[in-house]
Amino acid sequence: MSNTSNQFPGHHQRRLQRMQDNPLFGTAGAGLDQDALNRAAEQDRREVDEFMSALRQLVQEAVDLPTEVDSETVVNLKERLEKSYSRCVSLAGEQRPVLRAIENLIGQMAAALRKAAGDDPVAQQHLDDEEVARQRFIELHSYPIVADIMRSDSAILPEELLATLLSEDAAALEAALCLFTTAQLVGLSAQARTLLESLAKQGHNLADAWGKLGLIEGALLNSPQDSPPS
């Protein structure tokens, strides 16, 4: 396995690295060996190739935009670039130059929309709100776990989600918890306590994971209450 895949693992390899010999995942991570990690790394490398091919086409679309273009086309392209940004964060290798390039293109799309909005105060306020959301999006994507969870084809199985979250460092976990509703945080908190109490009875001293439960409970306390169903 290359040094690059060791230093910058991709979505599939990260999943196995979290699981390997980790009691939070039960027996699922006990049988993982280097061959499994190597296969995951190869899958990640293929994903990079596929992504770069698709990204080149998307960038060409941006380059080919006419001077006079309708806002709907720009919004659509901006949304696809944002999805590409999230996907890129989950990939193997040193992707920071690519991420900066995508972020720059997103900024250009936002600038085009602001110009098209002219002096309309409502439209300008909407764009201000979108800019705040975009900066928050970039901030959260400093952590690969956010992109890993957001992938529509995420390799993280539903039954692995809790253990995955408890295996992240504190800053990454706090970022990931922003993706969940209050109701979901309630469920995660209860499930985490049940899991950790069960593992404690089996002799596993998981002080770090208990600390992560504290972060989940803290996020729950600070979470706005979900609106009741109408």
C-alpha positions as CSV (number, residue, x, y, z in Angstrom):
1,M,0.0,0.0,0.0
2,S,1.4,3.4,-0.9
3,N,2.4,6.1,1.6
4,T,-0.3,8.3,0.1
5,S,-3.1,5.9,1.0
6,N,-1.6,5.6,4.5
7,Q,-1.4,9.3,5.0
8,F,-4.6,10.3,3.1
9,P,-6.9,7.3,3.2
10,G,-10.1,7.4,1.2
11,H,-13.7,6.7,2.2
12,H,-13.5,2.9,2.1
13,Q,-10.1,2.5,3.7
14,R,-11.1,4.9,6.5
15,R,-14.1,2.8,7.3
16,L,-12.0,-0.3,7.7
17,Q,-9.4,1.5,9.7
18,R,-12.0,2.7,12.2
19,M,-13.4,-0.9,12.5
20,Q,-10.1,-2.8,12.8
21,D,-9.8,-4.3,16.3
22,N,-12.3,-1.8,17.6
23,P,-14.7,-3.2,20.3
24,L,-17.3,-0.6,19.4
25,F,-17.9,-2.5,16.2
26,G,-18.3,-5.9,17.9
27,T,-17.0,-8.8,15.9
28,A,-17.2,-6.9,12.6
29,G,-13.7,-5.5,12.9
30,A,-12.0,-8.5,14.4
31,G,-11.3,-10.3,11.1
32,L,-9.9,-7.4,9.1
33,D,-6.4,-7.9,7.7
34,Q,-4.0,-6.0,5.5
35,D,-5.4,-7.6,2.3
36,A,-8.9,-6.1,3.1
37,L,-7.3,-2.7,3.7
38,N,-5.4,-3.0,0.4
39,R,-8.6,-3.8,-1.5
40,A,-10.3,-0.8,0.1
41,A,-7.4,1.4,-0.9
42,E,-7.6,0.2,-4.5
43,Q,-11.3,0.9,-4.5
44,D,-10.6,4.4,-3.2
45,R,-8.0,5.0,-6.0
46,R,-10.6,4.0,-8.6
47,E,-13.0,6.5,-7.1
48,V,-10.4,9.3,-7.4
49,D,-10.0,8.5,-11.1
50,E,-13.8,8.5,-11.7
51,F,-14.2,11.7,-9.8
52,M,-11.5,13.6,-11.6
53,S,-13.0,12.6,-15.0
54,A,-16.4,13.8,-13.9
55,L,-15.0,17.0,-12.4
56,R,-13.1,17.9,-15.6
57,Q,-16.4,17.8,-17.4
58,L,-18.1,20.0,-14.8
59,V,-15.3,22.5,-14.9
60,Q,-15.6,22.7,-18.6
61,E,-19.3,23.4,-18.3
62,A,-18.4,26.3,-16.0
63,V,-15.7,27.6,-18.4
64,D,-18.2,27.4,-21.4
65,L,-20.9,29.4,-19.7
66,P,-21.9,32.3,-21.9
67,T,-21.7,35.9,-20.6
68,E,-25.4,36.2,-20.5
69,V,-26.8,33.1,-18.8
70,D,-30.0,32.6,-16.7
71,S,-29.7,32.3,-13.0
72,E,-31.3,28.9,-12.9
73,T,-28.4,27.5,-14.9
74,V,-25.9,29.1,-12.6
75,V,-27.7,27.8,-9.5
76,N,-27.8,24.3,-10.9
77,L,-24.0,24.4,-11.7
78,K,-23.3,25.8,-8.2
79,E,-25.2,23.0,-6.5
80,R,-23.3,20.4,-8.5
81,L,-20.0,22.0,-7.6
82,E,-21.0,21.9,-3.9
83,K,-21.8,18.2,-4.2
84,S,-18.4,17.7,-5.9
85,Y,-16.7,19.5,-3.1
86,S,-18.3,17.2,-0.5
87,R,-17.4,14.1,-2.6
88,C,-13.8,15.3,-3.0
89,V,-13.4,15.6,0.8
90,S,-14.2,11.9,1.1
91,L,-11.6,10.8,-1.5
92,A,-8.1,9.4,-1.0
93,G,-5.0,11.4,-1.5
94,E,-4.0,15.0,-1.0
95,Q,-7.0,16.8,-2.4
96,R,-6.6,20.3,-0.9
97,P,-5.6,21.9,-4.2
98,V,-8.6,20.4,-5.9
99,L,-10.9,21.6,-3.1
100,R,-9.5,25.1,-3.4
101,A,-10.2,25.1,-7.1
102,I,-13.8,23.9,-6.6
103,E,-14.3,26.4,-3.8
104,N,-13.1,29.2,-6.1
105,L,-15.6,28.1,-8.8
106,I,-18.4,28.0,-6.3
107,G,-17.4,31.6,-5.3
108,Q,-17.6,32.7,-9.0
109,M,-21.0,31.2,-9.4
110,A,-22.2,33.0,-6.2
111,A,-20.7,36.3,-7.5
112,A,-22.6,35.9,-10.8
113,L,-25.8,35.3,-8.9
114,R,-25.2,38.4,-6.8
115,K,-24.6,40.5,-9.9
116,A,-27.8,39.2,-11.4
117,A,-29.7,40.1,-8.3
118,G,-28.9,43.8,-8.8
119,D,-30.4,46.1,-6.2
120,D,-33.2,43.7,-5.1
121,P,-32.8,43.8,-1.3
122,V,-34.7,40.5,-0.8
123,A,-32.5,38.7,-3.4
124,Q,-29.4,40.2,-1.9
125,Q,-30.4,39.1,1.7
126,H,-31.1,35.6,0.3
127,L,-27.6,35.5,-1.2
128,D,-26.1,36.8,2.1
129,D,-27.8,33.9,3.9
130,E,-26.5,31.5,1.3
131,E,-23.0,32.8,1.8
132,V,-23.2,32.2,5.5
133,A,-24.4,28.6,4.8
134,R,-21.6,28.1,2.3
135,Q,-18.9,29.1,4.8
136,R,-20.5,26.7,7.3
137,F,-20.6,24.0,4.7
138,I,-16.8,24.5,4.0
139,E,-16.1,24.6,7.7
140,L,-17.9,21.3,8.5
141,H,-16.2,19.6,5.5
142,S,-12.8,20.2,7.2
143,Y,-13.6,16.8,8.7
144,P,-13.8,13.8,6.3
145,I,-16.4,12.1,8.5
146,V,-18.9,14.7,7.5
147,A,-18.4,13.9,3.8
148,D,-18.4,10.2,4.6
149,I,-21.8,10.4,6.2
150,M,-23.3,12.7,3.5
151,R,-22.3,10.4,0.6
152,S,-25.4,9.0,-1.0
153,D,-23.4,5.8,-1.6
154,S,-21.8,5.8,1.8
155,A,-20.0,2.6,2.8
156,I,-20.9,3.2,6.4
157,L,-23.8,0.8,7.2
158,P,-26.7,2.1,9.4
159,E,-25.6,-0.3,12.1
160,E,-22.1,1.0,12.0
161,L,-23.0,4.7,12.3
162,L,-23.0,4.9,16.1
163,A,-19.6,3.1,16.5
164,T,-18.2,5.3,13.7
165,L,-19.2,8.5,15.5
166,L,-17.8,7.3,18.8
167,S,-14.5,6.4,17.0
168,E,-14.0,10.0,15.8
169,D,-11.9,12.6,17.6
170,A,-13.8,15.2,19.5
171,A,-13.7,18.0,16.9
172,A,-14.7,15.7,14.1
173,L,-17.6,14.3,16.2
174,E,-18.9,17.8,17.0
175,A,-18.9,18.7,13.3
176,A,-20.7,15.4,12.4
177,L,-23.3,15.9,15.0
178,C,-24.5,19.1,13.2
179,L,-25.9,16.8,10.5
180,F,-28.5,15.2,12.9
181,T,-31.9,16.4,14.1
182,T,-32.8,16.6,17.7
183,A,-34.8,13.4,17.4
184,Q,-31.8,11.6,15.9
185,L,-29.5,12.9,18.6
186,V,-31.9,11.5,21.2
187,G,-31.7,8.1,19.6
188,L,-27.9,8.2,19.2
189,S,-27.5,9.2,22.9
190,A,-29.6,6.4,24.2
191,Q,-28.0,3.8,21.8
192,A,-24.5,4.9,22.8
193,R,-25.2,4.6,26.5
194,T,-26.7,1.1,26.0
195,L,-23.7,0.0,23.9
196,L,-21.1,1.4,26.3
197,E,-22.8,-0.1,29.3
198,S,-22.9,-3.5,27.5
199,L,-19.2,-3.3,26.6
200,A,-18.3,-2.3,30.1
201,K,-19.9,-5.5,31.4
202,Q,-17.6,-7.3,29.0
203,G,-14.6,-5.7,30.5
204,H,-13.9,-3.0,27.9
205,N,-12.7,0.2,29.5
206,L,-13.6,2.8,26.9
207,A,-13.2,6.1,28.7
208,D,-12.6,8.0,25.4
209,A,-15.9,6.7,24.0
210,W,-17.7,7.7,27.2
211,G,-16.4,11.2,26.7
212,K,-17.8,11.1,23.2
213,L,-21.2,10.2,24.6
214,G,-20.9,13.4,26.7
215,L,-20.4,15.3,23.5
216,I,-23.5,13.8,22.0
217,E,-25.5,14.6,25.1
218,G,-24.1,18.2,25.0
219,A,-25.1,18.6,21.4
220,L,-28.6,17.3,22.3
221,L,-28.9,19.9,25.1
222,N,-27.9,22.7,22.7
223,S,-30.0,21.5,19.8
224,P,-33.2,23.5,19.0
225,Q,-36.3,21.4,19.4
226,D,-37.6,20.0,16.2
227,S,-40.9,21.5,15.0
228,P,-43.8,19.3,15.9
229,P,-45.6,17.7,13.0
230,S,-48.4,19.8,11.6
